[in-house]
Every structure is written in structure tokens, then in C-alpha cells.
Amino acid sequence: MIGMDTKPDLAMRHPGMVRVPGGVFTMGSDRHYPEERPAHKVRVPGFWIDRHAVTNRQFAEFIQATQYVTLAERAADAAQYPGADASLLVPSSIVLVPPSGPVDKSNIYNWWQYVAGADWRHPRGPASSLLDMDDHPVVHVAYDDALAFATWAGKALPTEAEWEYAAKGGSDDTDFPWGDDLTPGGRHMANTWQGTFPWENLKLDGYEYTAPVGSFPANGYGLYDMIGNVWEWTTDWYREHVVITRSCCTRDNPRGGERAASVDPDDVAKIPRRVTKGGSHACAPSYCRRYRPAARMAQPIDTSTSHIGFRCIVRDNPGLSDASGDDN
């Protein structure tokens, strides 16, 4: 299989990971959402990447070893959020709560709610648990939480370019790693939403929320759930592709924008945003077709949700650190 390293000594040093060979690919897309344009050529060096998103079991091992407390489990600093409702500053996270019927889709708060007591251990809220969910991707992790895990594990978080290259699985001219049809021959290849979003979930793929990692076919590199299931953090500060592309040149593993420029101008709190990739179980053709490798979303670094997780990488050249910077 492409991407599977046949050297046992290397594989033993990176258990649970797959080596993706370096190469040139087309990043972005001219066929879908404006923030993906323009499509442009990018070169990335080889790296190892987790076969699947970090699971609840793996994250629990990290918590037990370090006693780390995630952002969702901490009260927010009121000074950072001028004018915020005090009820939103208690330990909480954002949970998908489907309404009972059709709603105004222009208002995302009709289905996304801040829920006090929601965190990685309680993915649907304080009354929920991780019972029978050890192999589901961990959620309710903010960017710093993902970075803390990666550092503890001796790994890193991927750049947007590295993530997208890996997600394509060796295919560079199709919407999905397997072709242009989301469900070829009627087969569900990823955990997405079927039905009328956000209220009607037909669960034709077998899952209402997250699915255990590896529940759907791997891509050409042997990687699972690179689209659907949960969005995944990258190190890139968010900016439009059009700002960084050069039509004449192939760019070398671009590292995103600048921290200050990543802020949404309408955000009173001025929280910087990183790029997340891959879409999730909440992506539906009736609302959002971002379950593709080229798709991208700007996510505030202080915000965790019930549909965002992460996976880690190890670069062939450790000197290629996260140049987008955790402090830049």
C-alpha cells in the first residue's frame, strides 16, 4: 500500500503512524468554496502521520500521565471577553444540539450551544460519558490542548499543507481521495450527515455523532477518517489562499499567515484563529460540503467543540518545526 514503510525499524519507532512520502500536489480547489481558491501547487517533504485521529483512550493516557486540564474544563478569564454573558465563562464547550424541526440556517446558534460541563470526558454535556467510546476520536479539545498532547507524545501538529497532502492519499485530481462521488455505488466512505441539516439525521452511514476511528475505508496512504467524523487542528494561522499563492511557482510547505491577521474583524475578543481541516459528522450536502481534503475552516484557538479533534505527525526533518509558530 502506498505510504506504508516496509522498514520494520522505522515503523517500530513510530507505532500507529504511516509514513507519507514527500511530493508535489495541488492545494486548494477552484470548484467549491471561495476560501479554497485558487488551487495552487505545493511541495511537502516526507513525514509520518497518525493512522487515525487521537482517541479518547490515547488522550486519557496523556491526562493520567500529566494531570493536564483542558481549556473546556477551566473557567474563562472575564478580562479576555469584554461584555460576555457570565454564564458562558464557566467551564463549558460547544455542543451540536439538533433542533426538533426546520430552523433559520443563517443563525448557527439554532444548533450550536455552549453547554456548561461539556468537555472531552462528557462529549454531549455533563450527563454524558465516554462509556463504550474509547476508540472514538477525542473532542472538545482547543488548539493548546492538541498541542500539549503532541508535545507530550514527542510529535507535532501538521501544517495545513501536510494535512491536505496526506488526506488526498495520492489522488490529486478528485474531490475525494477515492473519486468525485461521495458515496460510490451507494457505499458510505466517511462519517457525514445524511438528511436535512440540522434537524433531520437519517444516519444512513450508521452514526449520529462520532464513529470509532477506522470505521470507514482508509485512503491510499492507509490513513483513516481524513474526511468526516471530526475536524482536525493544523498549525496554520488562518488566511485566504489568494494572499499567499503565486501562480508561477510551487511553494514549499507553506506555514499559514500571521497571528494578528488571523483574527475575525467582527470578533470583539480578538481571538486568533487556526485552520482546521477535514469536515465532520455534521457536514451535509444540504448545508456544508466541507468533507473534502481541500476544504478548510477558521477556528478560534480558545474554542472547543463536539466535532473537532486532531492527529499528530513526526517530520523526517525535525528541523522543520511549526514555523507558523505557537508564538508567532
Residue frames relative to the residue before (quaternion, step in Angstrom):
aa qw qx qy qz dx dy dz
M 1.0000 0.0000 0.0000 0.0000 0.00 0.00 0.00
I 0.5459 -0.6152 0.4538 0.3431 3.59 -0.97 0.84
G 0.7933 0.3110 -0.2308 0.4697 3.55 -0.99 0.84
M 0.6095 0.5386 -0.3642 0.4536 3.59 1.18 -0.33
D 0.2755 -0.7764 0.5443 0.1583 3.60 -0.51 1.15
T 0.3358 -0.7847 0.4959 0.1598 3.56 -0.77 1.10
K 0.5551 0.5999 -0.4026 0.4121 3.61 1.22 -0.02
P 0.3823 -0.7687 0.4577 0.2312 3.61 -0.30 1.22
D 0.6407 0.5458 -0.3478 0.4132 3.60 0.97 -0.77
L 0.6599 0.4893 -0.3092 0.4790 3.58 1.02 -0.78
A 0.6535 0.5171 -0.3153 0.4540 3.56 0.94 -0.88
M 0.6459 0.5232 -0.3230 0.4524 3.59 1.03 -0.74
R 0.6448 0.5150 -0.3201 0.4653 3.57 1.14 -0.58
H 0.7731 0.2463 -0.1287 0.5702 3.58 1.20 -0.48
P 0.0251 -0.8375 0.5458 0.0064 3.60 0.57 1.08
G 0.8118 0.2484 -0.1966 0.4905 3.53 -1.05 0.80
M 0.6593 0.4781 -0.3049 0.4938 3.57 1.27 0.17
V 0.2606 -0.7288 0.6131 0.1581 3.54 -1.33 0.41
R 0.3512 -0.7231 0.5446 0.2390 3.57 -0.98 0.76
V 0.1814 -0.7602 0.6184 0.0819 3.54 -0.90 1.04
P 0.3700 -0.7462 0.5018 0.2334 3.63 -0.58 1.07
G 0.5558 -0.6106 0.4421 0.3505 3.58 -1.09 0.62
G 0.1905 0.7897 -0.5713 0.1172 3.55 -1.23 0.37
V 0.5000 -0.6137 0.5186 0.3231 3.53 -1.39 -0.10
F 0.0472 0.7982 -0.5987 0.0473 3.58 -0.97 0.83
T 0.5123 -0.6075 0.5046 0.3376 3.55 -1.35 0.16
M 0.1588 -0.7971 0.5798 0.0569 3.56 -0.53 1.21
G 0.7717 0.2906 -0.2369 0.5137 3.56 -0.96 0.85
S 0.2233 -0.7608 0.5951 0.1311 3.54 -1.34 -0.03
D 0.3242 -0.7340 0.5649 0.1922 3.55 -1.13 0.71
R 0.6355 0.5933 -0.3001 0.3924 3.59 1.30 -0.13
H 0.7634 0.3850 -0.1870 0.4838 3.58 1.18 -0.29
Y 0.8518 -0.1186 0.0886 0.5025 3.61 -0.69 -1.04
P 0.6446 -0.5733 0.3420 0.3727 3.60 -1.07 0.72
E 0.6705 0.5255 -0.3169 0.4170 3.61 0.94 -0.81
E 0.6187 0.5379 -0.3441 0.4577 3.61 1.26 -0.19
R 0.6430 0.5533 -0.3046 0.4331 3.59 1.25 -0.35
P 0.6257 -0.2158 -0.7451 -0.0830 1.46 -2.18 1.28
A 0.5667 -0.5350 0.4789 0.4041 3.55 -1.24 0.33
H 0.0519 0.8131 -0.5738 0.0835 3.59 -0.91 0.87
K 0.5226 -0.6581 0.4529 0.2979 3.56 -1.15 0.60
V 0.0198 -0.7845 0.6185 -0.0405 3.54 -1.00 0.97
R 0.2154 -0.7537 0.6081 0.1257 3.55 -1.12 0.76
V 0.0327 -0.7860 0.6171 0.0201 3.59 -0.94 0.88
P 0.4327 -0.6679 0.5303 0.2925 3.60 -1.08 0.66
G 0.6599 -0.5253 0.3586 0.4000 3.58 -1.25 0.28
F 0.0370 0.7851 -0.6168 0.0421 3.55 -1.21 0.56
W 0.4143 -0.6457 0.5741 0.2860 3.52 -1.38 0.22
I 0.0406 -0.8018 0.5962 0.0022 3.58 -1.02 0.75
D 0.5997 -0.5723 0.4202 0.3690 3.56 -1.09 0.72
R 0.5247 -0.6531 0.4548 0.3023 3.54 -0.95 0.94
H 0.7927 0.0269 -0.0034 0.6091 3.58 1.12 -0.62
A 0.6803 -0.4646 0.3614 0.4368 3.57 -1.30 0.21
V 0.5993 -0.5487 0.4379 0.3847 3.57 -1.20 0.56
T 0.3064 -0.7893 0.5134 0.1397 3.55 -0.81 1.06
N 0.6789 -0.4540 0.3775 0.4364 3.54 -1.33 0.14
R 0.6287 0.5363 -0.3383 0.4502 3.60 0.99 -0.78
Q 0.6853 0.4794 -0.2854 0.4681 3.59 0.87 -0.94
F 0.6630 0.4967 -0.3126 0.4647 3.58 0.95 -0.83
A 0.6169 0.5447 -0.3425 0.4532 3.60 1.05 -0.70
E 0.6182 0.5344 -0.3423 0.4638 3.60 1.06 -0.72
F 0.6333 0.5260 -0.3076 0.4772 3.57 1.05 -0.82
I 0.6665 0.4980 -0.3010 0.4661 3.58 0.89 -0.93
Q 0.6612 0.5089 -0.3112 0.4550 3.58 0.92 -0.87
A 0.6954 0.4836 -0.2759 0.4544 3.58 0.98 -0.81
T 0.8068 0.3096 -0.1254 0.4873 3.60 1.01 -0.78
Q 0.2978 -0.7548 0.5139 0.2782 3.61 1.21 -0.50
Y 0.2439 0.7917 -0.5180 0.2130 3.57 1.15 0.60
V 0.2051 -0.7553 0.6124 0.1116 3.57 -1.13 0.75
T 0.3748 -0.7521 0.4960 0.2186 3.60 -0.59 1.11
L 0.6678 -0.5120 0.3611 0.4019 3.54 -1.26 0.40
A 0.6442 0.5357 -0.3282 0.4363 3.59 1.01 -0.75
E 0.6812 0.4752 -0.2787 0.4822 3.58 1.22 -0.46
R 0.6537 0.4803 -0.3099 0.4959 3.58 1.30 0.05
A 0.4909 -0.6148 0.5167 0.3379 3.56 -1.17 0.53
A 0.4559 -0.6920 0.4899 0.2707 3.57 -1.00 0.79
D 0.4942 -0.6386 0.5098 0.2967 3.54 -1.22 0.62
A 0.4103 -0.7483 0.4652 0.2351 3.58 -0.44 1.21
A 0.5995 0.5849 -0.3617 0.4094 3.60 1.10 -0.63
Q 0.6484 0.5270 -0.3137 0.4509 3.58 1.16 -0.56
Y 0.7756 0.3007 -0.1324 0.5389 3.56 1.19 -0.54
P 0.1295 -0.8387 0.5250 0.0651 3.58 0.39 1.19
G 0.8371 0.1828 -0.1581 0.4908 3.53 -0.90 0.99
A 0.4395 0.7144 -0.4557 0.2980 3.60 1.23 0.06
D 0.5520 -0.5739 0.4947 0.3482 3.53 -1.22 0.62
A 0.4967 -0.6892 0.4414 0.2890 3.60 -0.71 1.06
S 0.6195 0.5644 -0.3510 0.4178 3.61 1.08 -0.62
L 0.6628 0.4996 -0.3033 0.4680 3.57 1.24 -0.40
L 0.6269 0.5663 -0.3253 0.4248 3.58 1.28 -0.15
V 0.5163 0.6106 -0.4282 0.4210 3.58 1.28 -0.08
P 0.6649 -0.4685 0.3528 0.4626 3.64 -1.15 0.27
S 0.2461 0.7660 -0.5402 0.2466 3.56 -0.54 1.18
S 0.1049 -0.7652 0.6294 0.0859 3.53 -1.34 0.13
I 0.5525 -0.6248 0.4480 0.3218 3.55 -1.29 0.29
V 0.0904 -0.8063 0.5844 -0.0106 3.55 -0.80 1.09
L 0.4247 -0.6611 0.5540 0.2752 3.54 -1.12 0.74
V 0.0184 0.7830 -0.6186 0.0617 3.58 -0.64 1.18
P 0.2661 -0.8042 0.5070 0.1594 3.61 -0.02 1.23
P 0.4143 -0.6908 0.5256 0.2737 3.61 -0.93 0.80
S 0.6142 -0.5930 0.3883 0.3469 3.55 -1.26 0.32
G 0.8040 0.0593 -0.0238 0.5912 3.58 1.24 -0.28
P 0.7692 -0.3507 0.2467 0.4738 3.60 -1.27 -0.08
V 0.0435 -0.7868 0.6156 -0.0131 3.56 -1.08 0.86
D 0.6425 -0.4886 0.4175 0.4174 3.54 -1.35 0.12
K 0.2939 -0.7994 0.4999 0.1570 3.60 -0.43 1.19
S 0.5581 0.6019 -0.4018 0.4059 3.59 1.21 -0.13
N 0.7074 0.3806 -0.2391 0.5455 3.58 1.28 -0.24
I 0.2777 -0.8102 0.4939 0.1503 3.59 -0.14 1.29
Y 0.5900 0.5886 -0.3733 0.4074 3.59 1.19 -0.37
N 0.4927 0.6313 -0.4355 0.4110 3.55 1.31 0.11
W 0.7952 0.1911 -0.1393 0.5584 3.59 1.25 -0.20
W 0.6824 0.3916 -0.2950 0.5422 3.61 1.19 -0.28
Q 0.0079 0.8174 -0.5733 0.0567 3.57 -0.74 1.08
Y 0.4177 -0.6292 0.5850 0.2956 3.55 -1.17 0.68
V 0.0477 -0.8057 0.5903 -0.0101 3.56 -0.73 1.07
A 0.3818 -0.7196 0.5360 0.2216 3.57 -0.63 1.15
G 0.8006 0.2732 -0.2116 0.4895 3.56 -0.88 0.92
A 0.5201 0.5872 -0.4390 0.4381 3.58 1.26 0.06
D 0.2129 0.7499 -0.6049 0.1624 3.58 -0.90 0.94
W 0.7692 -0.3795 0.2185 0.4654 3.58 -1.23 -0.04
R 0.6688 0.4815 -0.3007 0.4800 3.59 1.14 -0.59
H 0.7628 0.2504 -0.1144 0.5851 3.58 1.23 -0.55
P 0.1024 -0.8868 0.4462 0.0630 3.58 0.59 1.16
R 0.7417 0.3562 -0.2264 0.5212 3.61 1.14 -0.51
G 0.7270 -0.3211 0.2280 0.5624 3.58 1.29 -0.05
P 0.7545 -0.4472 0.2380 0.4171 3.60 -1.26 0.28
A 0.6774 0.4849 -0.3075 0.4598 3.62 1.09 -0.49
S 0.6132 0.5510 -0.3474 0.4469 3.60 1.26 -0.16
S 0.1619 -0.7804 0.5968 0.0929 3.57 -1.28 0.23
L 0.5569 -0.5952 0.4630 0.3482 3.55 -1.36 -0.10
L 0.2408 0.7880 -0.5295 0.2017 3.58 1.17 0.45
D 0.8473 0.0279 -0.0849 0.5236 3.56 -0.78 1.14
M 0.6187 0.5515 -0.3441 0.4412 3.60 1.19 0.45
D 0.2485 0.8013 -0.5137 0.1797 3.61 1.15 0.43
D 0.7646 0.3746 -0.1888 0.4892 3.57 1.00 -0.81
H 0.4699 0.6226 -0.4694 0.4138 3.57 1.23 0.37
P 0.5661 -0.5791 0.4363 0.3922 3.61 -1.12 0.46
V 0.4780 -0.6376 0.5101 0.3237 3.57 -1.03 0.73
V 0.0868 -0.7803 0.6185 0.0337 3.58 -1.07 0.80
H 0.7112 0.3995 -0.3489 0.4613 3.56 -1.33 0.09
V 0.4654 0.6199 -0.4848 0.4051 3.56 0.96 0.94
A 0.3004 -0.7269 0.5932 0.1717 3.56 -0.82 1.05
Y 0.7266 -0.4414 0.2771 0.4477 3.59 -1.24 0.23
D 0.6795 0.4944 -0.3107 0.4442 3.60 0.81 -0.90
D 0.5992 0.5536 -0.3559 0.4559 3.59 1.13 -0.59
A 0.6623 0.4953 -0.2970 0.4773 3.57 0.95 -0.92
L 0.6548 0.5140 -0.3101 0.4592 3.57 0.98 -0.86
A 0.6306 0.5358 -0.3318 0.4529 3.59 1.00 -0.80
F 0.6444 0.5065 -0.3203 0.4749 3.59 0.98 -0.82
A 0.6634 0.5181 -0.3113 0.4412 3.58 0.84 -1.00
T 0.6540 0.5132 -0.3095 0.4616 3.59 0.95 -0.87
W 0.6451 0.5192 -0.3079 0.4684 3.57 0.95 -0.89
A 0.7161 0.4519 -0.2449 0.4722 3.59 0.99 -0.86
G 0.4750 -0.6788 0.4373 0.3499 3.61 1.26 -0.08
K 0.5692 0.5761 -0.3694 0.4557 3.54 1.21 0.59
A 0.3484 -0.6956 0.5741 0.2553 3.56 -1.29 -0.37
L 0.4549 -0.6140 0.5442 0.3463 3.54 -1.34 0.01
P 0.5124 -0.6820 0.4259 0.3015 3.59 -0.99 0.74
T 0.4873 -0.5691 0.5523 0.3655 3.52 -1.32 0.30
E 0.6526 -0.4845 0.3794 0.4420 3.57 -1.24 0.21
A 0.6523 0.5221 -0.3225 0.4448 3.60 0.95 -0.85
E 0.6526 0.5062 -0.3187 0.4651 3.59 0.90 -0.86
W 0.6585 0.5138 -0.3113 0.4533 3.56 0.92 -0.92
E 0.6958 0.4840 -0.2888 0.4453 3.59 0.78 -1.00
Y 0.6242 0.5373 -0.3307 0.4608 3.58 1.02 -0.82
A 0.6689 0.4892 -0.2952 0.4756 3.57 0.92 -0.92
A 0.6529 0.5419 -0.3177 0.4232 3.59 0.95 -0.88
K 0.6423 0.5437 -0.3323 0.4259 3.59 1.02 -0.72
G 0.2877 -0.8186 0.4681 0.1672 3.57 1.20 -0.35
G 0.7237 -0.4165 0.2437 0.4934 3.58 1.16 0.54
S 0.6347 0.4852 -0.3379 0.4976 3.59 1.26 -0.11
D 0.1138 -0.8497 0.5145 0.0197 3.58 -0.66 1.08
D 0.7505 0.3929 -0.2118 0.4874 3.59 1.19 -0.09
T 0.6394 0.4894 -0.3348 0.4894 3.59 1.21 0.48
D 0.6112 -0.5637 0.4074 0.3778 3.58 -1.20 0.46
F 0.7817 0.1926 -0.0815 0.5876 3.57 1.06 -0.80
P 0.6536 -0.5261 0.3469 0.4192 3.61 -1.12 0.41
W 0.7378 0.4104 -0.2190 0.4891 3.61 1.14 -0.59
G 0.7682 -0.2625 0.1838 0.5543 3.64 1.24 -0.13
D 0.6532 -0.5342 0.3752 0.3835 3.58 -1.22 -0.41
D 0.6223 0.5085 -0.3391 0.4891 3.60 1.28 -0.03
L 0.4578 -0.7060 0.4693 0.2679 3.60 -0.70 1.07
T 0.7949 0.1268 -0.0491 0.5914 3.58 1.00 -0.82
P 0.1283 -0.8333 0.5328 0.0726 3.61 0.33 1.18
G 0.8373 0.0537 -0.0814 0.5380 3.55 -0.76 1.07
G 0.6448 -0.5340 0.3111 0.4499 3.57 1.22 0.45
R 0.5425 0.6284 -0.3972 0.3911 3.61 1.27 0.06
H 0.3491 -0.7288 0.5514 0.2071 3.56 -0.88 0.94
M 0.2003 -0.8211 0.5320 0.0507 3.54 -0.65 1.21
A 0.7849 0.1388 -0.0695 0.5998 3.59 1.28 -0.18
N 0.5122 -0.6309 0.4901 0.3154 3.56 -1.27 0.42
T 0.1841 0.7610 -0.5940 0.1848 3.56 -0.28 1.32
W 0.5993 -0.5644 0.4289 0.3720 3.57 -1.31 -0.12
Q 0.0925 -0.7596 0.6411 0.0588 3.56 -0.99 0.90
G 0.6533 0.4579 -0.3674 0.4780 3.55 -0.82 1.01
T 0.6516 -0.5125 0.3918 0.3991 3.54 -1.33 -0.13
F 0.2812 -0.7748 0.5467 0.1472 3.56 -0.41 1.24
P 0.6748 -0.1906 -0.7047 -0.1084 1.61 -2.10 1.43
W 0.6162 0.6236 -0.3221 0.3573 3.59 1.20 0.05
E 0.7592 0.3351 -0.1838 0.5268 3.60 1.10 -0.65
N 0.0322 0.7926 -0.6055 0.0648 3.58 -0.38 1.25
L 0.2468 -0.8159 0.5109 0.1111 3.56 -0.32 1.27
K 0.2600 -0.8178 0.4796 0.1833 3.59 1.30 -0.28
L 0.1853 0.8175 -0.5245 0.1490 3.58 0.99 0.79
D 0.6583 0.4817 -0.3131 0.4864 3.59 1.21 -0.42
G 0.6185 -0.5944 0.3205 0.4017 3.58 1.31 0.03
Y 0.7677 0.3304 -0.1686 0.5226 3.59 1.25 -0.20
E 0.3457 -0.7281 0.5579 0.1977 3.54 -1.10 0.80
Y 0.7833 0.1556 -0.0777 0.5968 3.56 0.98 -0.84
T 0.8076 -0.1564 0.1155 0.5568 3.63 -0.70 -0.91
A 0.2833 -0.7225 0.6047 0.1791 3.53 -1.30 0.46
P 0.5995 -0.5254 0.4309 0.4229 3.62 -1.14 0.41
V 0.5494 -0.6139 0.4387 0.3589 3.59 -0.96 0.78
G 0.7880 0.3063 -0.2324 0.4809 3.56 -1.03 0.77
S 0.4298 0.7193 -0.4555 0.3009 3.60 1.22 0.25
F 0.7464 0.3140 -0.1725 0.5608 3.58 1.25 -0.39
P 0.6846 -0.5127 0.3054 0.4185 3.62 -1.14 0.44
A 0.4909 -0.6433 0.5095 0.2927 3.55 -1.19 0.70
N 0.4908 -0.6310 0.4979 0.3363 3.58 -1.24 0.37
G 0.7776 -0.3886 0.2378 0.4334 3.57 -1.29 -0.06
Y 0.6766 0.4505 -0.2956 0.5019 3.59 1.22 -0.31
G 0.5506 -0.6211 0.3967 0.3921 3.58 1.25 -0.04
L 0.5019 0.6488 -0.4133 0.3954 3.59 1.23 0.50
Y 0.2993 -0.7819 0.5293 0.1376 3.55 -0.97 0.92
D 0.8754 0.1353 -0.0804 0.4571 3.52 -1.27 0.64
M 0.2494 0.7709 -0.5498 0.2029 3.58 0.93 0.80
I 0.7398 0.1587 -0.1940 0.6244 3.56 1.26 -0.12
G 0.7642 0.3025 -0.2623 0.5057 3.56 -1.11 0.72
N 0.6995 0.4468 -0.3796 0.4087 3.53 -1.42 -0.02
V 0.7507 -0.2886 0.1948 0.5614 3.65 0.27 -1.18
W 0.5186 -0.5674 0.5384 0.3452 3.51 -1.26 0.54
E 0.1873 -0.7962 0.5666 0.0998 3.60 -1.14 0.55
W 0.5042 -0.6716 0.4695 0.2728 3.55 -1.02 0.94
T 0.0697 -0.7287 0.6754 0.0898 3.53 -1.31 0.57
T 0.6071 -0.5962 0.3906 0.3513 3.57 -1.25 0.27
D 0.5521 0.6660 -0.3866 0.3197 3.60 1.17 -0.40
W 0.3893 -0.6374 0.6081 0.2690 3.53 -1.08 0.81
Y 0.4989 -0.6947 0.4313 0.2871 3.57 -0.86 0.94
R 0.2328 0.7120 -0.6545 0.1027 3.49 -1.21 0.78
E 0.6226 -0.5479 0.3991 0.3911 3.55 -1.25 0.36
H 0.5638 -0.6038 0.4425 0.3490 3.57 -1.05 0.73
V 0.6277 0.5823 -0.3491 0.3809 3.57 0.95 -0.85
V 0.6081 0.5728 -0.3494 0.4244 3.60 1.16 -0.52
I 0.7954 0.3668 -0.1530 0.4576 3.56 1.01 -0.80
T 0.6059 0.6062 -0.3587 0.3698 3.60 1.17 -0.33
R 0.1155 -0.7342 0.6645 0.0773 3.49 -1.30 0.55
S 0.4130 -0.7675 0.4310 0.2335 3.56 -0.36 1.25
C 0.6933 0.5002 -0.2819 0.4355 3.60 1.10 -0.60
C 0.7820 0.3840 -0.1422 0.4699 3.56 1.13 -0.53
T 0.3698 -0.6573 0.6029 0.2601 3.51 -1.32 0.47
R 0.2742 -0.7901 0.5292 0.1430 3.57 -0.63 1.09
D 0.3833 -0.7231 0.5314 0.2189 3.56 -1.09 0.74
N 0.8226 -0.2986 0.1652 0.4549 3.56 -0.61 1.27
P 0.0806 -0.8371 0.5402 0.0317 3.61 0.54 1.15
R 0.3041 -0.7977 0.5074 0.1173 3.55 -1.06 0.80
G 0.6889 -0.5207 0.2992 0.4059 3.57 0.97 0.75
G 0.6616 -0.5391 0.3796 0.3572 3.52 -1.35 -0.21
E 0.6493 -0.4794 0.4061 0.4285 3.53 -1.17 -0.69
R 0.6484 -0.5591 0.3609 0.3698 3.53 -1.11 0.76
A 0.7072 0.4725 -0.2818 0.4440 3.59 0.71 -1.07
A 0.6914 0.4896 -0.2827 0.4498 3.57 0.98 -0.83
S 0.5950 0.5939 -0.3608 0.4039 3.59 1.22 -0.30
V 0.5355 0.6549 -0.3930 0.3604 3.59 1.23 -0.35
D 0.4559 -0.6429 0.5445 0.2869 3.55 -1.05 0.81
P 0.4735 -0.7050 0.4454 0.2834 3.64 -0.64 1.06
D 0.6922 0.4762 -0.2776 0.4658 3.59 1.14 -0.56
D 0.5483 0.6236 -0.3903 0.3977 3.59 1.29 -0.06
V 0.3722 -0.7520 0.5047 0.2032 3.58 -0.47 1.23
A 0.6946 0.4816 -0.2730 0.4594 3.59 1.03 -0.78
K 0.2965 -0.8000 0.4779 0.2089 3.60 1.31 -0.23
I 0.2337 0.7797 -0.5387 0.2175 3.57 0.86 1.00
P 0.4073 -0.7142 0.5045 0.2636 3.63 -0.74 0.97
R 0.2791 -0.7801 0.5470 0.1198 3.55 -1.19 0.61
R 0.2345 -0.7353 0.6201 0.1408 3.55 -1.16 0.76
V 0.5267 -0.6103 0.4852 0.3386 3.56 -1.29 0.32
T 0.0963 -0.7429 0.6578 0.0780 3.56 -1.03 0.85
K 0.2093 -0.8066 0.5502 0.0537 3.54 -1.15 0.72
G 0.7493 0.5056 -0.3010 0.3038 3.50 -1.37 0.30
G 0.3757 -0.7173 0.5117 0.2872 3.59 1.11 -0.45
S 0.2637 -0.7767 0.5587 0.1226 3.57 -1.27 0.02
H 0.7251 -0.3919 0.3356 0.4560 3.52 -1.37 -0.22
A 0.6667 0.4920 -0.3018 0.4716 3.60 1.24 -0.25
C 0.5269 0.6077 -0.4276 0.4127 3.62 1.23 0.25
A 0.0058 -0.8182 0.5710 -0.0662 3.56 -0.74 1.10
P 0.5633 -0.5986 0.4396 0.3621 3.61 -1.03 0.68
S 0.6538 0.5254 -0.3107 0.4472 3.59 1.14 -0.61
Y 0.7923 0.2455 -0.1389 0.5410 3.60 1.25 -0.15
C 0.8256 -0.0379 0.1113 0.5518 3.60 0.71 -1.07
R 0.1362 -0.8027 0.5788 0.0467 3.58 -0.63 1.16
R 0.3309 0.7695 -0.4889 0.2435 3.56 0.88 0.90
Y 0.4413 0.6573 -0.4772 0.3814 3.58 1.17 0.56
R 0.5033 0.6062 -0.4391 0.4317 3.59 0.80 1.08
P 0.6224 -0.5634 0.3760 0.3921 3.63 -1.08 0.56
A 0.6923 0.4918 -0.2882 0.4426 3.61 0.97 -0.77
A 0.5613 0.6287 -0.3905 0.3704 3.60 1.17 -0.45
R 0.0545 -0.7985 0.5995 -0.0084 3.55 -1.17 0.61
M 0.0937 -0.7828 0.6132 0.0483 3.55 -1.21 0.54
A 0.3645 -0.7044 0.5663 0.2242 3.57 -1.06 0.80
Q 0.0267 -0.8219 0.5681 -0.0338 3.58 -0.68 1.10
P 0.4491 -0.6765 0.5062 0.2905 3.64 -0.75 0.97
I 0.4978 -0.7077 0.4150 0.2814 3.57 -0.82 0.99
D 0.6689 0.4973 -0.3099 0.4575 3.61 1.19 -0.34
T 0.6612 0.5476 -0.2758 0.4323 3.57 1.30 -0.16
S 0.0947 -0.7689 0.6313 0.0361 3.54 -0.88 1.03
T 0.1010 -0.7990 0.5919 0.0308 3.54 -1.16 0.61
S 0.6166 -0.5592 0.4139 0.3686 3.54 -1.33 0.14
H 0.7479 0.3630 -0.2324 0.5048 3.62 1.22 0.07
I 0.6260 0.4931 -0.3672 0.4797 3.60 1.16 0.55
G 0.0275 0.7753 -0.6290 0.0508 3.54 -0.96 1.01
F 0.2983 -0.7510 0.5522 0.2051 3.59 -1.07 -0.66
R 0.0931 -0.7347 0.6577 0.1374 3.52 -1.41 0.09
C 0.4123 -0.7392 0.4976 0.1898 3.57 -1.23 0.52
I 0.2185 -0.7507 0.6057 0.1477 3.52 -1.35 0.28
V 0.1620 -0.7044 0.6688 0.1738 3.52 -1.43 0.13
R 0.3023 -0.7885 0.5102 0.1629 3.57 -0.57 1.12
D 0.5734 -0.5809 0.4531 0.3585 3.55 -1.14 0.66
N 0.7546 0.2367 -0.1287 0.5984 3.55 1.10 -0.79
P 0.2990 -0.7960 0.4952 0.1782 3.62 -0.12 1.24
G 0.5625 0.6171 -0.3890 0.3891 3.60 1.20 -0.37
L 0.6117 0.5116 -0.3518 0.4902 3.56 1.27 -0.34
S 0.0122 -0.8314 0.5542 -0.0395 3.56 0.44 1.24
D 0.6894 -0.4579 0.3413 0.4456 3.54 -1.28 0.04
A 0.1418 -0.8512 0.5017 0.0604 3.53 0.25 1.29
S 0.5190 0.5901 -0.4384 0.4362 3.58 1.23 -0.15
G 0.4050 -0.7865 0.3929 0.2510 3.49 1.37 -0.26
D 0.2923 -0.7061 0.6115 0.2050 3.49 -1.10 0.72
D 0.7344 0.3244 -0.2135 0.5566 3.54 1.30 -0.14
N 0.5639 0.6342 -0.3841 0.3637 3.60 1.23 -0.16
